[in-house]
Amino acid sequence: MQPGEVQRWRFIGATVNQNFQVQLFFEGFDPNAVLQIAQDGIQFSPDNYAQQPFLTKGIVQSGQTTINSAFTSLAFSPGNRVDILAKAPMPPGTYYVTFNFVQQSVPDNVRALRRSRLAAVKSAAPSGQAIVLTVVVSGSPSARNQLPITGTQCNASLKPRNCFPALPAYIQPSYVQAKLVSPTQNAPGCPGTRCFNFSMTPPSGSPTSTGDPLNSFWINQRRYQGCCAGATLVVDTAETWYVTNDSSPNRPFHIHINPFLLYEQGSIINNQYVPFVQYTPPIWMDTLGLPAINQTWDVAAGPIFSHQEATQKCPGVCQAKQASWNNQWRTTIASQE
């Protein structure tokens, strides 16, 4: 790439193993010059593009130890496709896009398989992580490409050419929301039109796990069968679904015929749905890695300037969410969050 050149990259989670959720790291790139523009083949709305809800930027802190600083990372699950605009750094040199597996509770055999997969990657970046892309920046600076912009200037009749495009009318969230079925059609005890629980533990209570030869999948305590239609919808209507996972591995949720809008992610605490992350506006996807049981979540806590301040602030913030702090924190926006 030339210095300052902008390229569009698409990353594909081409694996069927739900435990191989991948996190990409854009090492050495300006955190404001790596921007997601689409998820699963569907473009972001201008607001989603401005917010960048799936990218992690800043400093990761575990207790008093800095794990990684000044980085941009992106996690995605099997089946996901992620479109990125990446602007090359201005200083010539060699830069890397690296990966690691998202940390989660997995059986020992899966952990060993992950190690073997990483060991099979012969080259490693200076950070020690496995390399996905090696980017060599050289030559004269390029100004032929610009990163898209958003804001009031893009609402004017004569707007700049590089404004991020609006969503087509037929995938506007408001268009879908206008077709939601009446709340009176909700299932008993379910805050949405339908609730689905995915499990690898049958009603008998005999748990299964990844790699178990007797492994089977259950939806609402019924064993999955490909010949059975578990939901029948009315044409040209929309429904609100609450989808949960009570198994140890992450489980990809996918509707084979159409994408869906993701409004929030959270957990069930004391039999109540507690949202930890909300997306405004919602985001189109066609595959979502359902968090594993006992998953940890990032919760915005405002400015934190030291580990001592984190120990004072974080427990109360988590308690307000009916959760407990795991002694980890990170800065996402310097001096702000």
C-alpha positions, -999 to +999 in steps of 0.1 A: +000+000+000+010+036-005+012+058+026-024+071+033-040+047+008-074+034+016-084-002+008-115-023+014-109-057+031-134-084+037-127-110+065-147-142+065-151-166+095-148-197+074-150-223+101-178-245+115-163-247+150-182-224+173-153-223+197-130-206+171-143-171+176-115-149+163-102-115+173-082-095+148-056-069+158-046-041+134-011-035+148+005-001+141-026+013+123-042+046+134-072+036+155-093+061+136-082+048+102-096+013+105-134+014+101-161-012+096-186-004+068-207-037+066-216-068+085-225-101+069-227-084+035-251-056+046-238-021+048-239-002+081-262+028+086-244+061+088-250+061+126-236+026+130-206+037+109-200+067+131-203+046+163-183+016+152-200-007+177-179-039+170-144-024+170-124-022+202-099+007+205-076+019+232-058+001+261-067-032+276-059-035+313-059-066+335-055-055+371-023-034+370-009-050+339-013-035+305-021-063+281-022-043+248-021-006+241-029+016+211-046-011+191-077-017+171-093-051+173-124-068+159-140-101+171-162-122+148-177-157+149-179-186+124-200-176+095-196-138+099-183-116+072-168-082+081-160-054+056-133-029+067-119+002+052-082+004+062-061+035+057-023+028+055-001+045+080+019+074+066+053+062+078+067+036+054+073+003+069+059-032+076+026-035+095+006-065+105-030-077+110-028-105+135-053-128+152-060-148+183-089-168+196-114-150+219-109-162+254-138-182+267-145-213+287-138-243+265-129-280+271-093-290+273-094-308+239-105-275+222-079-255+240-052-280+227-066-278+192-064-240+193-027-242+204-020-266+175-037-243+150-016-213+162+016-233+162+009-243+125+012-206+116+049-204+109+053-166+110+045-143+139+044-105+143+067-087+167+038-089+192+041-127+191+006-132+176-002-151+144-002-131+112-032-128+089-019-100+067+015-084+062+012-049+049+042-032+034+037+006+031+060+022+006+061+048-022+046+082-025+017+093-004-017+086-019-047+110-017-069+092-042-091+076-016-108+092+014-125+076+044-163+083+044-176+109+068-209+115+086-225+145+103-247+175+095-227+184+064-240+151+049-276+162+053-271+193+031-284+193-005-248+198-018-230+173+004-194+161+001-187+132-022-173+111+006-204+110+028-213+076+041-244+064+022-278+060+038-295+027+041-320+018+013-356+023+024-364-014+025-338-021+052-344+010+073-351-002+109-382+021+109-395+001+079-391-032+099-405-018+131-437-007+114-443-043+106-439-057+142-468-079+153-489-068+182-474-074+217-506-093+225-492-122+204-462-126+226-455-161+241-464-164+278-435-153+300-415-140+270-408-103+266-406-108+228-428-123+202-409-156+207-381-168+229-356-195+219-331-212+242-303-232+225-287-259+246-264-288+245-280-303+276-311-323+271-341-323+294-327-355+311-300-332+326-271-352+312-248-325+299-228-328+266-199-307+255-178-300+224-162-331+212-186-355+229-196-382+204-231-381+219-233-344+213-268-332+203-285-298+200-317-287+217-341-257+211-365-250+239-359-284+254-367-302+221-340-320+202-333-303+169-346-321+138-340-307+103-374-319+091-393-299+118-403-262+114-399-246+148-414-213+139-440-202+113-442-165+105-468-145+086-456-129+053-446-093+055-446-091+093-418-087+118-413-103+152-391-096+183-370-127+193-351-133+225-324-159+218-303-174+246-276-200+250-271-221+282-241-242+269-204-236+276-193-229+241-204-199+220-231-210+196-236-193+162-273-183+157-282-181+120-314-179+100-308-195+066-333-175+047-328-139+058-308-115+080-321-100+113-317-068+132-296-070+164-310-047+191-292-057+222-270-083+239-271-092+276-278-120+300-305-136+322-301-127+358-327-139+384-349-150+355-349-114+341-334-103+308-307-078+315-292-059+285-255-051+288-250-037+252-277-019+232-274-009+196-291+023+184-299+020+156-299-018+154-275-036+131-283-061+103-266-095+107-272-130+095-250-148+120-245-140+157-222-159+181-244-163+211-223-158+242-214-188+262-230-193+297-211-172+323-198-149+296-181-117+307-193-083+293-178-049+288-199-022+307-193+015+302-181+031+335-170+065+325-134+079+329-110+057+348-075+070+353-059+043+374-064+008+388-071+022+422-100+043+407-112+012+389-114-008+421-136+020+436-159+025+406-162-008+388-179-029+415-207-005+419-212-001+381-214-039+377-237-042+408-262-019+391-263-044+363-269-072+388-234-085+379-200-087+395-167-072+384-139-095+372-110-071+381-104-061+344-109-028+328-098-009+296-098+026+282-118+030+250-115+068+246-087+086+263-098+108+292-135+100+284-143+063+288 
